[in-house]
Amino acid sequence: VQLQASGGGLVQAGGSLRLSCAASGTIFSINIMGWYRQAPGKQRELVATITSTGFTNLGPSVKGRFTISRDNAKNAVYLQMNSLQTEDTAVYHCRLLQSDTVAWGQGTQVTVSS
């Protein structure tokens, strides 16, 4: 399985960005896709996940600002990020969990300036 993320960039505080991640390879119908992020000097943390049936889970720091969605036909997951804060600056990684296997994307940088 390969994951290709895109959509990162530089944005001012209060702005918005939309991340996309497309999975390729052998994808099972039952899986969980999601986003994690890692800021410099910090551990990787959960941003949001979504199951293949649409159940979502968002990290406490992004609730009310970020929305996760997916397109099962395209094996893609999206992260709409609104009201961005400087604390959201990090490398965002896409993740796919299926069966007992975890696959990670290469990461996309999101930088929020004040």
C-alpha positions as CSV (number, residue, x, y, z in Angstrom):
1,V,0.0,0.0,0.0
2,Q,1.2,3.5,-0.8
3,L,-0.2,6.8,0.4
4,Q,0.3,10.1,-1.4
5,A,-0.5,13.2,0.5
6,S,-0.8,16.7,-0.9
7,G,-2.2,20.1,0.0
8,G,0.1,21.4,2.6
9,G,1.6,24.9,2.5
10,L,2.0,28.2,4.2
11,V,-1.0,30.1,5.5
12,Q,-1.7,32.9,7.9
13,A,-3.4,32.3,11.2
14,G,-7.1,32.2,10.8
15,G,-6.8,30.8,7.3
16,S,-7.7,27.4,5.8
17,L,-6.1,24.5,4.0
18,R,-7.3,21.2,2.7
19,L,-5.2,18.2,2.7
20,S,-5.7,15.2,0.5
21,C,-4.4,11.7,0.6
22,A,-4.8,8.9,-1.9
23,A,-4.1,5.3,-1.2
24,S,-3.1,2.8,-3.9
25,G,-2.4,-0.9,-3.8
26,T,-4.5,-3.6,-2.1
27,I,-7.1,-1.7,-0.1
28,F,-9.6,-3.7,1.9
29,S,-13.2,-2.5,2.1
30,I,-12.9,-2.2,5.9
31,N,-10.2,0.2,7.0
32,I,-9.5,3.3,8.9
33,M,-7.8,6.3,7.3
34,G,-6.6,9.3,9.2
35,W,-4.2,12.1,9.8
36,Y,-1.5,12.5,12.4
37,R,0.9,15.4,12.8
38,Q,4.3,15.9,14.3
39,A,5.7,19.3,15.2
40,P,9.4,19.9,15.8
41,G,10.5,18.5,19.1
42,K,7.2,16.9,19.8
43,Q,5.7,13.4,19.5
44,R,3.4,12.5,16.7
45,E,-0.2,13.1,17.6
46,L,-3.7,12.2,16.4
47,V,-5.4,14.8,14.3
48,A,-8.4,12.8,13.0
49,T,-9.5,9.4,11.8
50,I,-12.4,8.1,9.8
51,T,-13.6,4.6,9.3
52,S,-14.8,3.1,6.0
53,T,-18.3,3.5,7.3
54,G,-17.8,7.2,8.1
55,F,-17.3,7.2,11.8
56,T,-15.0,10.0,12.7
57,N,-12.7,10.8,15.6
58,L,-11.0,14.1,16.1
59,G,-8.2,15.1,18.4
60,P,-9.2,17.5,21.1
61,S,-7.1,20.4,19.8
62,V,-8.8,20.4,16.4
63,K,-12.4,19.7,17.3
64,G,-14.7,22.4,15.8
65,R,-12.0,23.6,13.4
66,F,-11.0,20.6,11.3
67,T,-13.2,18.2,9.4
68,I,-12.2,14.8,8.0
69,S,-14.0,13.1,5.1
70,R,-13.3,10.3,2.6
71,D,-14.2,9.0,-0.8
72,N,-14.2,5.2,-0.7
73,A,-14.4,4.9,-4.4
74,K,-11.1,6.8,-4.7
75,N,-9.5,5.4,-1.6
76,A,-9.0,9.0,-0.6
77,V,-9.2,10.9,2.7
78,Y,-9.4,14.6,3.1
79,L,-8.7,17.0,6.0
80,Q,-10.4,20.4,5.8
81,M,-8.6,22.7,8.3
82,N,-10.2,26.0,9.2
83,S,-9.3,28.7,11.7
84,L,-5.7,27.6,11.6
85,Q,-3.5,28.5,14.5
86,T,0.3,28.8,14.7
87,E,0.1,25.7,17.0
88,D,-1.1,23.7,14.0
89,T,2.3,24.0,12.3
90,A,3.6,20.5,11.8
91,V,4.2,17.8,9.2
92,Y,0.9,16.0,8.6
93,H,1.0,12.3,7.9
94,C,-1.7,10.3,6.3
95,R,-2.3,6.8,7.7
96,L,-4.2,3.7,6.6
97,L,-5.0,0.9,9.0
98,Q,-6.4,-2.3,7.7
99,S,-6.4,-5.8,9.1
100,D,-3.2,-5.7,11.2
101,T,-1.3,-3.5,8.8
102,V,-0.5,0.2,9.0
103,A,0.8,2.3,6.1
104,W,2.0,5.8,6.4
105,G,2.3,8.5,3.8
106,Q,5.4,10.7,3.3
107,G,4.0,13.7,5.1
108,T,3.1,17.2,4.0
109,Q,4.3,20.4,5.7
110,V,1.7,22.8,7.1
111,T,3.1,26.1,8.3
112,V,0.8,28.7,10.0
113,S,2.3,32.2,10.3
114,S,1.1,34.8,12.9
